[in-house]
Amino acid sequence: MTLQDVLLSVVGLVAVAGGLAVVTTKQLVRAGLWLVVALGAVAVEFLLLGAEFAAWVQVLIYVGAVVVLLLFAVMLTRAPIGRSTDLDRPALPAALVGAASGLGLSALFIAVFGQFRVAPPAVGTAERIGDAVFSDWVLPFEVLSILLLAALVGAIVLSRPSAPPADALADAVAPGSSR
Amino acid sequence: MTWDLILRVGLVAVAFLTLPLLVGQTEHKVMAHMQARLGPMYAGAFHGWAQLIADGVKFAQKEDVTPRAADGPVFRLAPAVALLPYLLVLLVIPLGPGDLVGEQLDVGLFFVLAVVGVGVIAVLMAAWASANKYSLLGGLRAAAQLLGYELPFVLSAASVAMAAGTLSLPGIVAAWEPWWLLWQLPATVVFFVSGLAEIRRPPFDMPIADSELVFGYMTEYTGLRFAFFLLAEYVGIVVISALTAALFLGGWHGPWADSVGWLWMLLKTGAVAFVVIWLRVSWPRLREDQLQRLCWLVLVPLALAQLVLTAGVRVALS
């Protein structure tokens, strides 16, 4: 067991603990902040495994954008300080599903890949990832971008209010203005 | 090897502690002279050079207040989260040719963009944990602003990375040539303006607009924690100025770069920092809608056009 293995396990524990805190805390905004810990720990795992580029992408996208957007949305609607007693979470089924899928996946991976010895891949530099994305993986990459574009268009369509009739609009602009 | 690393980190820490003070003192004096007054004159006897040290002593003496309604741990942690990203960024900015840089990073530019983006979490933490409506409003404004301006910031940096063909900051500086000043001019402007918005300096100080929000997300902070936020702002100026100088103004390039390259880098950084201060004195604050309009309707299209231009020239040259 090398130093890297020890670090990997410790940081992995931090990530799992952060994730547990996200789903168990009764404080709404703190759940979002625990998510920062969990996702940040995953970034550190990438770093430890030599996937430098993926690590910084993880920080840029997940910590810097996704969590911020999430916190922003929570704070815009309802963000009480302290415990929220009215959170109804089906704790037992969720725990069952989570534990079952986690254990099942672990068992599956160990059963399938346990006896393989895989040579560690070269360090995940930006150059290698760029090469891979734009040669072998170019079709999945483009398909994914179309999917994201469709999601974007869908979000815009859903969030746009349906246009009210013209006279209703005039009333809304000047309710009871003296004429 | 280890000593070398300790020395480098130590030097970066020294820069982290002195350069912001230098910028702060320059701001005092430059603002004063632009407004036809003297600024600090007494502390330290010679033109008030010790004013910020006196301020630091004052901040350290003040009571550290956490509001009763606040979320204590988050409230107390936020200033450190605000400060840390900039310290990390300073590590990878090249000061001179060769390996005159805190830490050689293969994806330095990406690292910088990722880490600077973390700062917004500190703002949201401070804003929410203060249990104060002004703070929360300021924090929401800051988050909306930072999310928006992140895009032109990253896009303009991507342009120069594409031009240099590398993501390493020393590599980008080494590849720089004087005609890039013209070629990358739109990206320079976009990067500087959105960088200014990232560190919430005037005219992009809507989140802390003191005439309407008291002091935004910093309203409830006192003493050393408040000083940390102020320090973060001035380190932010240093970081944005140094990045602008390194990415777009050629960093250590200049006459006799081999021997005095570091001086060129410091001079360029100082010049950009001066412009940051100048803008604070001369521009009124942008309103929230003007701020978003500038970002999405001017800077983002400009950055995209610059990307196309950069790609076109690169293809034509190769």
Interface residues (C-beta under 8 A of the other chain):
Chain A: Q27 V29 R30 L33 V36 E52 F53 W56 V57 V59 L60 V63 G64 A65 V67 V68 L69 L71 F72 M75 L76 A79 I81 G82 T125 A126
Chain B: A69 A70 D71 V74 L105 D106 V107 F110 F111 L113 A114 V115 G117 V118 V120 I121 L124 M125 A127 W128 A129 A131 L136 G139 L140 A143 A144 L146 L147 E150 L167
